[in-house]
Amino acid sequence: MSREGRVVLALGRRALTVQFRRSQLLLPTFVLPLLLLAVIASGTSAAQDLRGFPDVGSYLAFVVPGTLTQGALLAGLTSGIAFASDIEFGFFDRLLTVFFGDEDARLLSDLGMNCVRIPVNYRHFESDDRPFTFVQEGFRHLDRVIEACARHGLLSVIDLHALPGAQNQHWHSDNYTHRAAFWDHPHFQDRAVAIWEVISDHYKNDPRVAGYNPINEPADESRTIVRDVYRRLAGAIRAVDPHHILFLDGNTYSTEFDVFDDHLDNVVYACHDYAAPGLVRGGDYPGHTNGVYMDKAALEAKFRQRSEYSPKTDTPVWIGEFGPVYTGDERRDAMRYQVLADQLDIYGQDQASWSIWTYKDVGCHGIAVVKPDSAYRSRFDGFVAKKNRLGADSWGSDGRDIWPISEQFQAKLAQEFPQFSPYPWGRYDWARTLLLNITVAQPLAYEYAELFRGLGDDDLLALADSFALASCDLRAPLVELLRADLSGSAAHAAAGS
């Protein structure tokens, strides 16, 4: 790093520490340009200090349950296009507006965050029926969120969370099958490259943006195509924007990095570090999950394995996603908070940067949770409960009500095909995805859409307004855990600068 880069970075750290400790002092004419310049001037060194939430923009992809509102399902309802249009341009546009605004950015800044990873869906920039025709309207909400973040000292990382054809096998890539078709068809890869050319051109001179996360959680079974796709993406982005950091997820849901055979400049390799005892079917902590004893030492060993590529390449360690799933059970959630506390302590020992999943939701991960008496939850909590008891959402529900059927099927499958272990997570996940996340989710998609039928404009706006921060409760134990960790990080940065 040049001497000028070191000076800028040091000054930026001091300025950021002031923001951490005295969050009421917002100095956009001095602090923001200085800190943002540090990211561009010093390259990946600045990424060492990035901490924040990744999910303020996930509403651009799937804030409502699953992918069932992003694809063509709504438009295909027998009642015709008008019904879907009312939801898209009434409810969803208002939802995009209220989900994240100035007050949300202020909250994150006050907690001590300095970065926000914003997941977006490719469908906001082009459509499957008109590929390579780009919609500039897609930048309207993204620009607004980035500006709100910048006003409160928060950098933005743009994460393409769902790519054409789906880059992994599960719902969060907007995949309504179990195949990641992105890797099978060059057409989808060409579209992703073109999308990133448009995005990087739009933000190439924007110091509010720390960098780009071109593919969230790729899962290429061949483990060879992903390498070539990354080379293409990096080359295309660098041709337009040579300055912003590239945050590259490892293969197989950002856990494997042997697909990279050469190191790129100004790159951060982002691992994802979800802890097994923090997932919905996790056991006691410390204790056994899936037959394996898990404690802090086990969490640390898994983190070392997932992040080892960064020290090998002398690049900053950045955990792009992690965080427990909360259940509503006081005893179990206390253990989830301990999982999180241990992970934060492990990351702190390495001075690793992180972004925690997620900021706002209806009660699964978020620090901000839509209130139970809100218009949205009053109308949809019954639907969400049905989705959970049927196990349609493998991430946030255990599907206990359907276990007598699904587990019998799983046992038979294991008996008949004991050697069958498909990519990425084996026989059990493969069967569960097909049986529950697809078969059960399809009728649920239509049922969800039907819950909008008959609602007037005011009703739709009231549903969307349920996601405004004023209509949310804060998850107090999570707030305090993060605040304590971030205040400690700020003190460490001040001592070292």
C-alpha positions as CSV (number, residue, x, y, z in Angstrom):
1,M,0.0,0.0,0.0
2,S,1.3,3.5,-0.8
3,R,2.1,5.9,2.0
4,E,-0.9,8.1,1.0
5,G,-3.1,5.0,1.2
6,R,-1.9,4.2,4.7
7,V,-2.5,7.8,5.8
8,V,-6.0,7.9,4.3
9,L,-6.9,4.6,5.9
10,A,-5.6,5.6,9.3
11,L,-7.5,8.8,9.2
12,G,-10.6,7.0,8.0
13,R,-10.3,4.6,10.9
14,R,-10.1,7.5,13.4
15,A,-13.1,9.2,11.8
16,L,-15.0,5.9,11.9
17,T,-14.2,5.5,15.6
18,V,-15.7,8.9,16.2
19,Q,-18.8,7.7,14.4
20,F,-18.9,4.6,16.6
21,R,-18.6,6.5,19.8
22,R,-20.6,9.6,19.0
23,S,-23.1,8.5,16.4
24,Q,-25.0,11.7,16.8
25,L,-22.2,13.5,15.1
26,L,-22.9,12.9,11.4
27,L,-20.3,14.7,9.3
28,P,-21.1,13.8,5.7
29,T,-18.9,16.6,4.2
30,F,-15.8,15.2,5.9
31,V,-16.1,11.8,7.4
32,L,-17.9,10.1,4.5
33,P,-15.6,11.2,1.6
34,L,-12.6,10.4,3.8
35,L,-13.7,6.9,4.8
36,L,-14.9,6.1,1.3
37,L,-11.7,7.3,-0.3
38,A,-9.9,4.9,2.0
39,V,-11.7,1.9,0.4
40,I,-10.7,3.0,-3.1
41,A,-7.2,4.3,-2.3
42,S,-6.0,1.4,-0.2
43,G,-7.7,-1.4,-2.0
44,T,-8.5,-4.5,0.0
45,S,-6.8,-3.3,3.1
46,A,-9.9,-1.3,3.9
47,A,-12.0,-4.4,3.8
48,Q,-10.3,-5.6,7.0
49,D,-12.6,-3.2,8.8
50,L,-15.9,-3.8,7.2
51,R,-18.6,-4.9,9.6
52,G,-22.3,-4.8,9.0
53,F,-25.6,-6.4,8.0
54,P,-26.0,-8.0,4.6
55,D,-29.7,-7.9,4.4
56,V,-31.0,-4.3,4.2
57,G,-31.7,-4.9,0.5
58,S,-32.8,-8.5,0.6
59,Y,-36.3,-7.2,0.1
60,L,-35.1,-6.6,-3.5
61,A,-35.0,-10.4,-3.8
62,F,-37.3,-12.2,-1.4
63,V,-38.5,-10.5,1.8
64,V,-41.7,-12.4,1.6
65,P,-41.6,-16.2,2.1
66,G,-39.5,-17.9,-0.5
67,T,-39.2,-17.2,-4.2
68,L,-42.9,-17.6,-4.7
69,T,-43.5,-13.9,-5.5
70,Q,-40.5,-13.2,-7.6
71,G,-41.1,-15.6,-10.5
72,A,-43.9,-15.9,-12.9
73,L,-46.4,-17.6,-10.5
74,L,-48.4,-14.5,-9.7
75,A,-48.7,-13.5,-13.3
76,G,-49.9,-17.0,-14.2
77,L,-52.9,-17.0,-11.9
78,T,-56.1,-17.6,-13.7
79,S,-57.6,-14.2,-12.7
80,G,-55.2,-12.6,-15.2
81,I,-52.4,-10.0,-15.3
82,A,-54.2,-7.2,-13.5
83,F,-54.3,-9.0,-10.2
84,A,-50.5,-9.6,-10.3
85,S,-49.9,-6.1,-11.5
86,D,-51.8,-4.6,-8.5
87,I,-49.6,-6.5,-6.1
88,E,-46.3,-5.8,-8.0
89,F,-46.9,-2.1,-8.4
90,G,-48.9,-1.5,-5.2
91,F,-47.7,-3.7,-2.4
92,F,-44.2,-4.5,-3.6
93,D,-43.1,-1.1,-4.8
94,R,-44.3,0.4,-1.4
95,L,-42.5,-2.5,0.4
96,L,-39.2,-1.7,-1.4
97,T,-39.6,1.9,-0.3
98,V,-40.4,1.4,3.4
99,F,-38.3,-1.7,4.0
100,F,-35.1,0.4,4.3
101,G,-34.7,4.1,4.6
102,D,-33.0,6.8,6.5
103,E,-34.1,5.6,9.9
104,D,-32.8,2.1,9.2
105,A,-29.4,3.4,8.2
106,R,-29.3,5.5,11.3
107,L,-30.0,2.5,13.5
108,L,-27.2,0.5,11.9
109,S,-24.8,3.4,12.2
110,D,-25.7,3.9,15.8
111,L,-24.9,0.3,16.5
112,G,-21.4,0.8,15.1
113,M,-21.8,-0.8,11.7
114,N,-19.8,0.7,8.8
115,C,-20.9,-1.5,5.9
116,V,-24.1,-2.9,4.4
117,R,-24.2,-5.8,2.0
118,I,-27.2,-5.3,-0.3
119,P,-28.6,-8.5,-1.9
120,V,-30.4,-7.9,-5.2
121,N,-32.2,-10.1,-7.7
122,Y,-31.3,-10.1,-11.4
123,R,-35.0,-9.7,-12.2
124,H,-34.8,-6.0,-11.2
125,F,-32.4,-5.3,-14.1
126,E,-33.7,-7.6,-16.9
127,S,-36.4,-10.3,-17.4
128,D,-36.3,-13.8,-18.8
129,D,-38.6,-12.9,-21.7
130,R,-36.4,-10.0,-22.7
131,P,-32.8,-11.0,-21.9
132,F,-30.0,-8.4,-22.4
133,T,-32.6,-5.6,-22.3
134,F,-31.8,-3.7,-19.2
135,V,-34.2,-1.8,-17.0
136,Q,-32.7,1.4,-15.6
137,E,-35.7,1.5,-13.2
138,G,-34.0,-1.3,-11.4
139,F,-31.5,1.2,-9.9
140,R,-34.1,3.4,-8.4
141,H,-34.4,1.7,-5.0
142,L,-30.8,0.5,-5.0
143,D,-29.6,4.1,-5.5
144,R,-31.9,5.2,-2.7
145,V,-30.6,2.6,-0.2
146,I,-27.0,3.4,-1.1
147,E,-27.6,7.1,-0.5
148,A,-29.3,6.5,2.8
149,C,-26.4,4.4,3.9
150,A,-23.9,7.0,2.9
151,R,-25.6,9.7,4.8
152,H,-24.9,7.7,8.0
153,G,-21.4,6.6,7.3
154,L,-22.2,3.2,5.9
155,L,-20.5,1.7,2.8
156,S,-22.4,-0.6,0.5
157,V,-21.4,-3.9,-1.0
158,I,-23.7,-4.9,-3.9
159,D,-24.5,-8.6,-3.9
160,L,-26.1,-10.3,-6.8
161,H,-28.0,-12.8,-4.8
162,A,-30.0,-14.4,-7.6
163,L,-28.6,-14.9,-11.1
164,P,-30.4,-16.0,-14.3
165,G,-30.9,-19.7,-14.2
166,A,-30.1,-19.9,-10.5
167,Q,-26.5,-20.3,-9.4
168,N,-27.3,-22.8,-6.6
169,Q,-29.8,-25.6,-5.9
170,H,-32.0,-23.8,-3.3
171,W,-34.8,-21.3,-3.1
172,H,-32.7,-18.3,-2.1
173,S,-31.2,-18.1,-5.6
174,D,-34.8,-17.7,-6.8
175,N,-34.7,-21.3,-7.8
176,Y,-38.0,-23.1,-8.0
177,T,-36.3,-26.4,-9.0
178,H,-33.4,-28.4,-7.5
179,R,-31.1,-27.7,-10.5
180,A,-28.7,-24.9,-10.7
181,A,-29.2,-24.3,-14.5
182,F,-26.8,-21.3,-14.5
183,W,-23.9,-23.7,-14.8
184,D,-25.5,-25.7,-17.6
185,H,-26.2,-23.0,-20.1
186,P,-23.7,-20.4,-21.4
187,H,-26.7,-18.2,-22.1
188,F,-27.3,-17.6,-18.4
189,Q,-23.6,-16.9,-17.8
190,D,-23.6,-14.4,-20.7
191,R,-26.5,-12.6,-19.1
192,A,-24.8,-12.4,-15.7
193,V,-21.7,-10.9,-17.3
194,A,-23.9,-8.3,-19.1
195,I,-25.8,-7.5,-15.9
196,W,-22.5,-6.8,-14.1
197,E,-21.2,-4.6,-16.9
198,V,-24.3,-2.5,-16.5
199,I,-24.1,-2.4,-12.6
200,S,-20.4,-1.6,-12.6
201,D,-20.8,1.1,-15.2
202,H,-23.5,2.7,-13.1
203,Y,-21.4,2.7,-9.9
204,K,-17.8,2.9,-11.3
205,N,-17.2,6.4,-10.0
206,D,-19.3,6.1,-6.8
207,P,-17.2,6.2,-3.6
208,R,-20.2,5.2,-1.5
209,V,-19.9,1.7,-2.9
210,A,-17.1,-0.5,-1.3
211,G,-17.3,-3.2,-4.0
212,Y,-19.2,-5.9,-5.8
213,N,-20.2,-9.4,-4.7
214,P,-20.7,-10.9,-8.2
215,I,-22.2,-14.3,-7.2
216,N,-23.8,-15.2,-3.9
217,E,-23.1,-18.8,-2.9
218,P,-22.3,-20.4,-6.2
219,A,-22.7,-24.2,-6.3
220,D,-21.1,-25.7,-9.4
221,E,-21.0,-29.4,-9.2
222,S,-18.3,-29.7,-11.9
223,R,-16.1,-27.3,-9.8
224,T,-14.6,-26.1,-13.1
225,I,-17.1,-23.9,-14.8
226,V,-17.2,-21.6,-11.8
227,R,-13.5,-20.8,-12.2
228,D,-14.0,-19.7,-15.8
229,V,-17.2,-17.7,-14.9
230,Y,-15.3,-15.8,-12.2
231,R,-12.5,-15.0,-14.7
232,R,-15.1,-13.7,-17.2
233,L,-16.9,-11.6,-14.5
234,A,-13.7,-10.1,-13.1
235,G,-12.5,-9.2,-16.5
236,A,-15.8,-7.7,-17.6
237,I,-16.1,-5.7,-14.4
238,R,-12.5,-4.5,-14.4
239,A,-12.8,-3.4,-18.0
240,V,-15.5,-1.0,-16.8
241,D,-14.5,-0.3,-13.2
242,P,-10.9,-1.1,-12.2
243,H,-11.1,0.3,-8.7
244,H,-13.9,-1.2,-6.6
245,I,-13.2,-4.3,-4.6
246,L,-14.5,-7.7,-5.8
247,F,-15.9,-9.9,-3.0
248,L,-15.7,-13.5,-4.4
249,D,-17.7,-16.2,-2.7
250,G,-16.2,-19.7,-2.7
251,N,-17.9,-22.6,-4.5
252,T,-20.5,-24.8,-2.7
253,Y,-22.2,-22.0,-0.9
254,S,-19.1,-20.1,-0.2
255,T,-17.3,-22.9,1.7
256,E,-14.7,-24.2,-0.9
257,F,-12.0,-22.1,-2.4
258,D,-9.9,-24.6,-4.3
259,V,-11.7,-23.4,-7.5
260,F,-9.4,-20.4,-7.6
261,D,-6.1,-21.2,-9.2
262,D,-4.8,-17.7,-9.5
263,H,-5.0,-14.6,-7.3
264,L,-6.7,-11.5,-8.6
265,D,-5.8,-8.0,-7.5
266,N,-8.0,-6.0,-5.2
267,V,-10.1,-9.1,-4.3
268,V,-11.6,-10.4,-1.0
269,Y,-12.5,-14.0,-0.8
270,A,-15.7,-14.2,1.2
271,C,-16.5,-17.3,3.2
272,H,-19.9,-18.0,4.8
273,D,-19.9,-19.5,8.3
274,Y,-23.3,-20.7,9.4
275,A,-22.8,-22.8,12.5
276,A,-24.7,-26.1,12.7
277,P,-26.0,-25.7,16.2
278,G,-27.5,-22.3,15.2
279,L,-29.6,-23.7,12.4
280,V,-33.3,-24.6,12.8
281,R,-32.6,-28.2,13.6
282,G,-29.5,-27.6,15.7
283,G,-29.2,-29.3,19.0
284,D,-28.1,-28.0,22.4
285,Y,-25.0,-25.8,22.5
286,P,-22.6,-26.8,23.7
287,G,-23.8,-30.3,22.8
288,H,-24.6,-32.6,19.9
289,T,-26.0,-31.5,16.5
290,N,-26.4,-34.2,13.9
291,G,-24.4,-36.6,16.1
292,V,-21.4,-34.3,16.3
293,Y,-20.4,-32.5,19.6
294,M,-20.3,-28.8,19.0
295,D,-18.7,-26.2,21.3
296,K,-16.6,-23.1,20.8
297,A,-13.5,-25.1,19.8
298,A,-15.6,-26.9,17.1
299,L,-16.9,-23.6,15.8
300,E,-13.4,-22.2,15.6
301,A,-12.1,-25.3,13.8
302,K,-14.8,-25.0,11.2
303,F,-14.2,-21.3,10.7
304,R,-10.4,-21.9,10.2
305,Q,-11.3,-24.5,7.6
306,R,-13.6,-22.2,5.7
307,S,-11.4,-19.1,5.9
308,E,-8.0,-20.6,5.3
309,Y,-7.7,-19.4,1.7
310,S,-7.5,-15.8,2.8
311,P,-4.3,-16.1,4.8
312,K,-2.8,-18.2,2.0
313,T,-3.4,-15.4,-0.4
314,D,-2.6,-12.6,2.0
315,T,-6.1,-11.1,1.6
316,P,-8.4,-9.9,4.4
317,V,-10.8,-12.4,6.0
318,W,-14.4,-11.4,5.5
319,I,-17.3,-13.6,6.6
320,G,-20.0,-12.6,4.1
321,E,-22.8,-14.4,5.9
322,F,-23.4,-16.0,9.3
323,G,-25.9,-15.9,12.1
324,P,-28.3,-18.2,14.0
325,V,-31.9,-18.9,13.3
326,Y,-34.1,-17.9,16.3
327,T,-37.0,-20.1,17.3
328,G,-39.1,-18.2,19.8
329,D,-38.2,-20.7,22.5
330,E,-36.4,-18.9,25.3
331,R,-34.1,-21.8,26.2
332,R,-33.1,-22.6,22.7
333,D,-32.6,-19.0,21.7
334,A,-30.3,-18.4,24.7
335,M,-28.1,-21.1,23.2
336,R,-28.3,-19.4,19.8
337,Y,-27.1,-16.1,21.3
338,Q,-24.2,-18.0,22.8
339,V,-23.3,-19.5,19.4
340,L,-23.3,-15.9,18.0
341,A,-21.2,-14.6,20.9
342,D,-18.6,-17.3,20.4
343,Q,-18.4,-16.7,16.7
344,L,-18.0,-12.9,17.2
345,D,-15.2,-13.6,19.7
346,I,-13.4,-16.0,17.3
347,Y,-13.7,-13.4,14.5
348,G,-12.4,-10.7,16.8
349,Q,-9.3,-12.7,17.6
350,D,-8.4,-12.7,13.9
351,Q,-9.6,-9.1,13.4
352,A,-11.9,-10.6,10.7
353,S,-14.6,-8.5,9.1
354,W,-18.1,-9.8,8.8
355,S,-21.7,-9.2,7.7
356,I,-24.4,-10.9,9.7
357,W,-27.6,-12.3,8.1
358,T,-30.0,-10.6,8.5
359,Y,-31.3,-7.1,9.4
360,K,-35.1,-7.3,9.1
361,D,-37.6,-10.1,8.8
362,V,-40.8,-11.6,10.3
363,G,-39.0,-13.4,13.1
364,C,-36.3,-15.8,11.8
365,H,-33.0,-14.0,12.0
366,G,-33.5,-10.3,12.1
367,I,-32.5,-7.6,14.5
368,A,-35.7,-5.8,13.4
369,V,-38.8,-8.0,13.5
370,V,-42.2,-7.0,12.1
371,K,-44.7,-6.7,15.0
372,P,-47.2,-9.5,15.5
373,D,-50.1,-7.0,15.5
374,S,-49.1,-5.4,12.2
375,A,-51.4,-5.5,9.2
376,Y,-49.0,-7.9,7.4
377,R,-48.6,-10.4,10.2
378,S,-52.3,-10.3,11.1
379,R,-53.1,-11.4,7.6
380,F,-50.2,-13.8,6.9
381,D,-49.1,-15.3,10.2
382,G,-51.4,-18.2,9.6
383,F,-49.9,-18.8,6.2
384,V,-46.4,-18.7,7.6
385,A,-47.4,-21.2,10.3
386,K,-48.7,-23.5,7.7
387,K,-45.5,-23.1,5.6
388,N,-43.4,-23.9,8.8
389,R,-45.4,-27.0,9.9
390,L,-45.2,-28.4,6.3
391,G,-41.5,-27.8,6.2
392,A,-41.7,-25.8,2.9
393,D,-38.9,-23.5,4.1
394,S,-36.0,-25.8,5.0
395,W,-34.1,-22.8,6.4
396,G,-36.6,-21.5,8.9
397,S,-38.9,-24.4,9.7
398,D,-38.4,-28.0,10.8
399,G,-41.6,-29.4,9.3
400,R,-42.4,-31.6,12.3
401,D,-46.1,-32.0,11.2
402,I,-45.0,-33.7,8.0
403,W,-42.3,-35.8,9.6
404,P,-44.3,-39.1,9.7
405,I,-44.5,-39.0,5.9
406,S,-41.2,-37.4,5.0
407,E,-39.1,-39.4,7.4
408,Q,-40.7,-42.6,6.2
409,F,-39.8,-41.7,2.6
410,Q,-36.3,-40.7,3.7
411,A,-35.8,-44.1,5.4
412,K,-37.0,-46.0,2.3
413,L,-34.7,-43.9,0.1
414,A,-31.7,-44.7,2.4
415,Q,-32.6,-48.4,2.4
416,E,-32.8,-48.7,-1.4
417,F,-30.0,-46.3,-2.3
418,P,-27.5,-46.3,0.5
419,Q,-24.7,-45.0,-1.7
420,F,-26.6,-42.2,-3.2
421,S,-25.1,-38.9,-2.1
422,P,-25.9,-36.1,-4.6
423,Y,-24.3,-32.7,-4.7
424,P,-24.3,-30.4,-2.7
425,W,-25.5,-31.7,0.7
426,G,-26.3,-35.4,0.1
427,R,-29.4,-37.6,-0.1
428,Y,-31.4,-36.2,2.8
429,D,-31.3,-32.6,1.6
430,W,-31.9,-33.6,-2.0
431,A,-35.0,-35.5,-1.1
432,R,-36.2,-32.8,1.3
433,T,-35.8,-30.1,-1.3
434,L,-37.8,-32.1,-3.9
435,L,-40.5,-33.3,-1.5
436,L,-41.1,-30.2,0.6
437,N,-39.3,-27.1,-0.8
438,I,-40.7,-27.8,-4.3
439,T,-43.8,-30.0,-4.1
440,V,-45.3,-28.3,-1.0
441,A,-44.1,-24.8,-2.0
442,Q,-45.9,-24.8,-5.3
443,P,-49.4,-24.8,-4.0
444,L,-48.3,-22.5,-1.2
445,A,-47.3,-20.0,-3.8
446,Y,-50.8,-19.8,-5.1
447,E,-52.3,-19.7,-1.6
448,Y,-50.0,-16.8,-0.7
449,A,-51.1,-14.8,-3.8
450,E,-54.8,-15.5,-3.1
451,L,-54.4,-13.8,0.3
452,F,-54.0,-10.5,-1.6
453,R,-57.2,-11.0,-3.6
454,G,-59.9,-8.4,-2.9
455,L,-57.6,-5.9,-1.1
456,G,-57.9,-2.3,-2.0
457,D,-55.0,0.2,-2.5
458,D,-55.1,1.3,1.1
459,D,-55.0,-2.4,2.3
460,L,-52.0,-3.1,0.2
461,L,-50.1,-0.1,1.4
462,A,-50.9,-1.0,5.0
463,L,-49.4,-4.5,4.5
464,A,-46.2,-3.0,3.0
465,D,-46.0,-0.3,5.7
466,S,-45.8,-3.2,8.3
467,F,-42.1,-3.5,7.3
468,A,-41.2,0.1,8.1
469,L,-38.9,0.3,11.1
470,A,-41.5,2.1,13.2
471,S,-43.7,-1.0,12.8
472,C,-41.0,-3.4,14.0
473,D,-39.7,-4.6,17.3
474,L,-35.9,-4.9,17.9
475,R,-34.5,-8.2,19.1
476,A,-33.0,-6.8,22.3
477,P,-30.4,-9.6,23.1
478,L,-29.1,-9.5,19.5
479,V,-28.9,-5.7,19.6
480,E,-26.8,-5.7,22.8
481,L,-24.5,-8.5,21.6
482,L,-23.7,-6.6,18.4
483,R,-23.4,-3.3,20.1
484,A,-20.9,-4.7,22.7
485,D,-18.9,-6.4,20.0
486,L,-18.8,-3.4,17.7
487,S,-17.9,-0.9,20.5
488,G,-15.0,-3.2,21.3
489,S,-13.9,-3.2,17.7
490,A,-14.0,0.6,17.6
491,A,-11.8,0.8,20.7
492,H,-9.4,-1.7,19.1
493,A,-9.2,0.4,15.9
494,A,-8.6,3.6,17.9
495,A,-5.8,1.9,19.9
496,G,-4.1,0.6,16.7
497,S,-4.4,3.8,14.6
